[in-house]
Amino acid sequence: MNRKLRKSWNHLWPFLAAAASLLLLLQLGHLNNPIIIPSVVDVFDRLFDELSDGAFWSALGASMYRLGIGYPIACLLGGFMGLLAGLSKKFAMFLRSLIAILQSIPPITWLPFLVIIYGFNDTPIIMIIVIASFFPMALSVMNAAEGVSRTHLEVAKVLGANKGQLLRKVYLPETLPAFITGAQVAFGNAWRSLIAGEMVGSAAVGLGFAISFSGEVADMQGVVMYIIVIGTIATILDHVVLEQLKRKLLKWRYISGGGDQ
């Protein structure tokens, strides 16, 4: 096995082991209570059947559409406000207070308020995604901005840099690792809020709605199947897509620190 394959395997086997252990628990639950808990084989048979059903892909598409709008908005807004906090101590105090308020309120509790204003459509769920993923993004970038090298700032000021140039030439490069880390943390919040918002009933289509409907009609195969689908998609997006993006944007860090991380 060459070095590249060995690295890939070292990253893959923990996920395979974790997935296998969860499926084993499901199978043990089925053996203990076969009437209520479905077997692993039945769940995957159901999944393969659903893959040929347009309703499944409509649910998946609706969820990805909401995530694709709300998550980037939260990342850009949180990153921008976190950078601004590095330039202004007063704004940093305001932002910390705002984050403290948002963190103390579960994002899903905003849903009734937003549904009354915007109705039963995509907007309330998208706004919940933005609220949930904004504060880890903003906090990560703000903490990094406050830790920017004073020496770099003083040198830039001596060379005549204004606040806009400081933002682009000093703060932005030095906070990039924090931006990427914050984006990964924010994704977890965004995904959980998306599924929760769809389950509560703000939309009539989506992965969250599908698992909620399956529960209402006592379709245990459907419930377990959608749990597997939701967990698999989140794992792929977080540990494959975002992780690879992080490694490309921060390639210098992995080269200098060794490639076996």
NORUR-V963574 format. One record per residue. RES is the residue in one small letter. PHI is phi in whole degrees, -180 to 180 (* if undefined). Layout:
res;phi
RES;PHI
RES;PHI
//
This chain:
res;phi
m;*
n;-75
r;-63
k;-66
l;-66
r;-64
k;-63
s;-63
w;-65
n;-63
h;-83
l;-87
w;-63
p;-62
f;-69
l;-64
a;-67
a;-66
a;-63
a;-63
s;-66
l;-68
l;-66
l;-64
l;-63
l;-62
q;-66
l;-65
g;-63
h;-65
l;-64
n;-79
n;-144
p;-68
i;-73
i;-97
i;-93
p;-75
s;-81
v;-61
v;-63
d;-64
v;-65
f;-74
d;-62
r;-65
l;-63
f;-64
d;-67
e;-67
l;-64
s;-99
d;-103
g;-63
a;-64
f;-63
w;-71
s;-66
a;-64
l;-63
g;-64
a;-64
s;-65
m;-67
y;-63
r;-65
l;-64
g;-67
i;-95
g;-69
y;-66
p;-62
i;-60
a;-63
c;-65
l;-67
l;-66
g;-65
g;-64
f;-65
m;-69
g;-65
l;-66
l;-62
a;-63
g;-71
l;-92
s;-138
k;-66
k;-66
f;-67
a;-63
m;-64
f;-63
l;-66
r;-63
s;-65
l;-63
i;-65
a;-60
i;-68
l;-64
q;-69
s;-82
i;-113
p;-56
p;-54
i;-65
t;-70
w;-77
l;-60
p;-59
f;-61
l;-72
v;-65
i;-61
i;-79
y;-105
g;86
f;-88
n;-152
d;-73
t;-58
p;-58
i;-68
i;-61
m;-68
i;-65
i;-60
v;-62
i;-62
a;-67
s;-97
f;-69
f;-70
p;-67
m;-66
a;-64
l;-66
s;-62
v;-70
m;-64
n;-62
a;-68
a;-65
e;-71
g;-99
v;-61
s;-55
r;-64
t;-63
h;-62
l;-65
e;-66
v;-63
a;-64
k;-67
v;-62
l;-80
g;93
a;-71
n;-89
k;-65
g;-63
q;-70
l;-61
l;-63
r;-79
k;-93
v;-117
y;-66
l;-62
p;-64
e;-78
t;-99
l;-58
p;-58
a;-67
f;-63
i;-67
t;-64
g;-62
a;-65
q;-69
v;-65
a;-63
f;-61
g;-58
n;-63
a;-63
w;-67
r;-64
s;-69
l;-60
i;-65
a;-64
g;-62
e;-70
m;-70
v;-66
g;120
s;-77
a;-143
a;-101
v;-152
g;140
l;-65
g;-64
f;-64
a;-63
i;-72
s;-66
f;-64
s;-60
g;-66
e;-65
v;-99
a;59
d;-93
m;-67
q;-61
g;-65
v;-60
v;-65
m;-60
y;-71
i;-61
i;-65
v;-63
i;-63
g;-67
t;-66
i;-62
a;-62
t;-64
i;-65
l;-66
d;-80
h;-91
v;-115
v;-66
l;-68
e;-66
q;-67
l;-63
k;-63
r;-69
k;-75
l;-72
l;-114
k;-58
w;-61
r;-69
y;-74
i;-67
s;-73
g;-97
g;99
g;-89
d;-96
q;-72
//
